């Protein structure tokens, strides 16, 4: 019996030791919060101004980054608003089903009224009056049909009929290391010449322009919003608590060419260690962090301070771009375990606190 109890005690101590080691390992996981810098989608030709006033002169223009070029056949995808390889319609070959090789190639090119066929088989694809061209990809089996603007369609023979498809533009983006999600918006900016592809899920926009022989793809830039403007020592906190601005705060704002006006207003948050400043079109937040007062630009401001590149910093109007917070990085299994463990500890603390409070109440009542 003693041997059994000794063995049981040793086993319990061993399990507790292992459990304690695992708990320590989990609790030493990196911080759970992984906040990225806020980003601004600056659209093409958006002026970066030297100071946030309406009459200021442009400091520079952001430029979209060239990525790759496309065959003009993908105009069909852009005009239809569908980027994947989609089946449009099928049509019977009729008497041409018995033809082979070049005879079938010639018959499809010269005998079929493609304009009429597309008008009858599709809702929004029209060829116009110009005669389309049919290029042989694989004789007797597959062809590339193009209209005057250059939009292309894949034509394939399937038994006694032909099937017409859109090309696969999404595959081209993936091969160029720019995968697209399924949540897309395609805008036709200028007919058969300029388009925008907005990937809502990845929060990225691509501009596609028709060149001499190719379609050029540009990725719109994402300058960083400079939310942290400056920091000062805690001496300015007393003035903020009284609803006033210290000389140091005014001096730092002026150094950034955004001097505070006489109408600037201060409001104190409930925690008592942060303040909000509203001054005409701009809003700021002051926080007491690590014994310093840090001044941040509020993303709800009408103007946002950005860094267009390493050399150029300036301001853009908020309504010129789309603001978003990048999605947080996925937590590792260790971080997820830490999150659950901390939640369990908090639950136990609450239950213990409630139990202690109930015991004190009972003891007080018994007295």
C-alpha positions in Angstrom: 0.0 0.0 0.0 2.8 2.4 0.9 4.5 1.6 -2.3 1.3 2.4 -4.3 0.8 5.7 -2.5 4.5 6.6 -3.0 4.2 5.8 -6.7 0.9 7.8 -7.0 2.4 10.8 -5.2 5.4 10.7 -7.6 3.1 10.4 -10.6 1.1 13.4 -9.5 4.2 15.5 -8.8 5.5 14.5 -12.2 2.3 15.5 -14.0 2.1 18.8 -12.1 5.8 19.6 -13.0 5.1 18.9 -16.7 1.9 20.9 -16.6 3.7 23.8 -15.0 6.4 23.7 -17.6 3.9 23.7 -20.5 2.0 26.6 -18.9 5.2 28.6 -18.5 6.1 27.9 -22.2 2.6 28.9 -23.4 2.6 32.1 -21.3 5.9 33.2 -22.8 4.4 33.3 -26.3 4.8 36.6 -28.1 2.2 39.3 -27.5 -1.3 38.5 -28.8 -1.9 41.9 -30.3 -0.2 42.3 -33.7 -1.3 45.7 -35.0 0.1 46.8 -38.4 0.4 50.3 -39.5 -2.7 51.9 -41.0 -2.6 52.2 -44.7 -4.1 54.5 -47.2 -5.0 53.5 -50.8 -3.9 56.6 -52.7 -5.5 56.6 -56.1 -3.5 57.5 -59.3 -2.7 61.2 -59.7 -3.6 62.1 -56.1 -1.7 65.3 -55.0 0.6 65.1 -52.0 0.5 68.6 -50.5 3.1 70.2 -48.3 0.5 71.3 -45.7 -3.1 70.5 -45.1 -4.8 73.5 -46.6 -7.0 73.6 -49.7 -4.9 76.2 -51.5 -1.5 74.6 -51.0 0.5 73.6 -54.0 1.1 69.9 -54.9 4.4 68.6 -53.5 4.4 65.5 -55.7 2.2 62.9 -57.3 2.1 59.3 -56.3 2.9 56.8 -59.1 1.4 53.4 -59.7 3.9 50.7 -59.9 4.2 48.8 -63.2 3.9 45.0 -62.7 3.6 43.1 -66.0 1.8 43.2 -69.4 -1.0 41.1 -70.9 -2.1 40.0 -74.3 -5.0 42.2 -75.5 -7.2 39.2 -75.7 -8.0 39.7 -71.9 -10.0 42.8 -72.8 -12.9 40.3 -73.0 -12.5 39.6 -69.3 -12.2 43.2 -68.3 -15.2 44.3 -70.4 -17.4 41.5 -69.2 -16.4 41.9 -65.5 -15.4 38.2 -65.2 -11.8 37.3 -64.8 -11.9 33.6 -64.6 -12.1 31.1 -67.5 -15.9 31.0 -68.0 -18.0 29.1 -70.5 -20.1 31.6 -72.4 -22.2 29.5 -74.8 -22.3 26.4 -77.1 -23.3 26.3 -80.7 -23.9 23.4 -83.1 -21.5 23.0 -86.0 -24.3 21.6 -88.2 -22.9 20.5 -91.6 -19.4 21.6 -90.6 -19.2 18.9 -87.9 -17.9 16.5 -90.6 -15.0 18.8 -91.7 -11.4 18.2 -90.6 -8.2 20.1 -90.4 -7.9 23.3 -92.6 -11.3 22.8 -94.0 -12.9 23.3 -90.6 -10.5 26.2 -89.8 -11.5 28.0 -92.9 -15.2 27.3 -92.5 -15.3 28.7 -88.9 -13.4 31.8 -90.1 -15.5 32.6 -93.3 -18.9 30.9 -92.9 -19.9 31.9 -89.4 -21.4 35.3 -88.6 -19.7 35.7 -85.2 -21.3 39.1 -84.5 -24.8 37.7 -84.9 -23.9 34.6 -82.9 -22.6 36.6 -79.9 -25.6 38.9 -80.1 -28.0 35.9 -79.9 -26.0 33.9 -77.4 -24.8 36.6 -74.9 -26.4 39.5 -73.2 -23.6 42.2 -73.1 -20.9 41.1 -75.6 -21.0 42.9 -78.9 -18.5 42.8 -81.8 -19.5 45.9 -83.6 -19.4 46.1 -87.4 -15.7 45.2 -87.9 -14.9 41.7 -89.1 -13.4 39.6 -86.2 -10.3 37.4 -86.8 -10.0 33.7 -86.0 -6.5 32.4 -85.2 -5.8 28.7 -85.2 -4.3 27.5 -81.9 -4.7 23.8 -82.6 -6.0 22.9 -86.0 -9.4 21.2 -86.0 -9.7 21.6 -82.2 -9.1 25.1 -80.8 -9.1 28.7 -82.0 -8.7 32.2 -80.7 -11.4 34.6 -81.8 -10.7 38.4 -81.6 -12.8 41.4 -82.3 -11.6 44.8 -83.5 -10.6 46.2 -80.1 -8.6 43.0 -79.5 -10.9 41.2 -77.0 -10.3 37.5 -77.3 -12.4 34.3 -76.8 -11.4 30.7 -76.7 -13.3 28.5 -79.2 -13.1 24.7 -78.8 -14.6 21.9 -80.7 -16.5 19.4 -78.6 -18.0 16.6 -80.7 -20.6 18.1 -83.1 -20.5 21.6 -81.5 -18.2 24.4 -80.5 -17.8 25.9 -76.9 -16.8 29.5 -76.4 -14.9 30.5 -73.3 -13.5 33.7 -71.7 -9.7 33.5 -71.2 -8.4 33.0 -67.7 -7.1 36.4 -66.5 -6.9 35.3 -62.8 -4.4 32.7 -63.7 -2.1 35.3 -65.3 -2.2 37.3 -62.1 -1.3 34.2 -60.1 1.6 33.4 -62.4 2.9 36.9 -61.8 2.8 36.4 -58.0 -0.3 38.7 -57.6 -3.1 36.3 -56.7 -6.6 37.7 -56.7 -9.4 36.9 -54.3 -13.0 36.1 -55.2 -14.3 39.5 -53.9 -13.5 41.7 -57.0 -14.9 44.8 -58.6 -14.0 45.6 -62.2 -14.6 49.2 -63.4 -14.5 50.2 -67.0 -12.9 53.7 -66.8 -12.5 54.2 -70.5 -14.1 51.9 -73.0 -11.6 49.3 -74.4 -8.7 51.4 -73.0 -8.6 51.7 -69.2 -9.9 49.5 -66.4 -9.6 49.2 -62.6 -9.6 45.9 -60.7 -10.3 46.4 -57.0 -9.6 43.4 -54.8 -11.8 44.1 -51.7 -10.5 41.2 -49.7 -6.8 41.9 -50.3 -7.6 45.7 -50.3 -5.6 46.3 -53.4 -6.3 48.0 -56.7 -4.8 47.4 -60.1 -5.0 49.8 -63.1 -4.9 48.3 -66.6 -4.2 50.4 -69.6 -4.2 49.5 -73.3 -0.8 50.1 -74.9 0.3 49.8 -78.5 0.3 46.0 -78.5 -0.2 44.9 -74.9 -2.2 45.7 -71.8 -0.1 47.2 -69.1 -0.9 46.3 -65.4 0.0 48.8 -62.7 -0.4 48.3 -58.9 -1.7 51.3 -57.1 0.6 52.5 -54.3 -0.2 52.3 -50.6 1.7 55.1 -48.8 2.0 54.7 -45.1 -0.2 57.0 -42.9 2.1 58.7 -40.4 -0.3 58.5 -37.4 2.4 59.2 -34.8 3.2 62.9 -35.2 5.5 63.6 -32.3 6.0 63.1 -28.5 6.7 65.4 -25.6 7.4 65.0 -21.9 4.8 64.8 -19.2 5.0 68.5 -18.3 2.3 69.2 -20.9 -0.2 66.9 -19.2 -1.2 69.4 -16.5 -2.2 72.0 -19.2 -4.2 69.3 -21.1 -6.1 68.4 -17.9 -7.1 72.0 -17.6 -8.2 72.1 -21.2 -5.2 74.2 -22.3 -2.3 73.7 -24.7 1.3 74.0 -23.4 3.8 76.0 -25.3 5.7 72.8 -26.1 2.7 71.3 -27.7 2.0 74.4 -29.8 5.6 74.5 -30.8 5.6 70.9 -32.0 2.4 71.3 -34.0 3.9 74.4 -35.6 7.1 72.6 -36.5 5.0 70.2 -38.6 3.4 73.2 -40.4 0.0 72.5 -38.8 -0.2 75.2 -36.1 -3.2 74.9 -33.7 -5.8 77.5 -34.3 -7.7 79.5 -31.6 -10.7 77.3 -32.1 -8.9 74.1 -31.3 -10.8 72.1 -28.6 -9.6 69.6 -26.0 -11.7 66.8 -24.5 -10.6 64.3 -21.8 -11.3 60.6 -22.1 -12.8 58.6 -19.3 -9.5 57.0 -18.4 -8.0 60.4 -17.6 -4.7 59.6 -19.4 -5.7 60.4 -23.0 -7.1 63.5 -24.7 -8.8 64.3 -28.0 -8.0 67.5 -30.0 -10.3 68.8 -32.7 -9.1 71.6 -34.9 -11.1 72.4 -38.0 -10.6 69.6 -40.5 -8.0 67.7 -38.3 -8.4 65.5 -35.3 -5.7 64.3 -32.9 -5.3 62.0 -30.0 -2.8 62.5 -27.1 -1.9 59.4 -25.0 0.2 59.0 -21.9 2.5 56.1 -22.9 5.6 55.0 -21.1 5.9 58.4 -19.3 5.7 60.3 -22.5 2.9 62.2 -24.2 2.5 60.9 -27.7 0.4 62.8 -30.3 -1.4 60.8 -33.0 -3.3 61.8 -36.1 -6.9 60.5 -35.9 -7.8 58.6 -39.1 -11.2 60.3 -39.1 -9.5 63.6 -40.0 -10.3 65.3 -43.3 -6.6 65.3 -44.1 -4.1 62.5 -43.6 -0.3 62.8 -43.4 1.4 60.2 -45.5 4.8 59.1 -46.7 4.6 58.6 -50.4 8.2 57.3 -50.6 11.5 57.6 -48.6 11.9 61.2 -49.5 8.4 62.6 -49.9 6.1 63.2 -46.9 3.0 65.3 -47.2 -0.8 65.4 -46.8 -3.7 64.1 -48.9 -7.4 64.7 -48.6 -9.1 61.7 -46.9 -11.9 61.5 -49.5 -9.3 60.9 -52.2 -8.5 57.4 -50.9 -9.9 54.4 -49.1 -8.7 53.9 -45.6 -8.4 50.4 -44.0 -6.7 48.7 -41.2 -4.7 45.7 -42.5 -6.1 42.4 -41.1 -4.1 41.1 -38.1 -1.6 38.4 -38.6 -3.0 34.9 -37.8 -2.1 33.7 -34.3 0.2 30.7 -33.9 -1.1 27.6 -32.0 1.1 28.7 -29.1 -0.6 32.2 -29.0 -4.0 30.6 -29.3 -3.2 28.4 -26.3 -2.0 31.4 -24.4 -5.2 33.3 -25.2 -7.3 30.3 -23.9 -5.2 29.9 -20.8 -5.4 33.6 -19.9 -9.2 33.4 -20.4 -9.3 30.3 -18.1 -7.3 32.1 -15.4 -9.6 35.1 -15.6 -12.6 32.9 -15.2 -11.1 31.1 -12.2 -10.2 34.5 -10.6 -13.8 35.7 -11.1 -15.3 32.6 -9.5 -12.8 32.7 -6.6 -13.6 36.4 -6.1 -17.4 35.7 -6.1 -16.9 32.8 -3.7 -14.8 34.9 -1.3 -17.4 37.7 -1.4 -20.2 35.2 -0.6 -18.2 33.8 2.3 -17.6 37.3 3.8 -21.3 38.1 3.4 -22.3 34.9 5.3 -19.7 35.5 8.0 -21.0 39.1 8.5 -24.6 37.9 8.6 -23.8 35.2 11.2 -22.2 37.8 13.4 
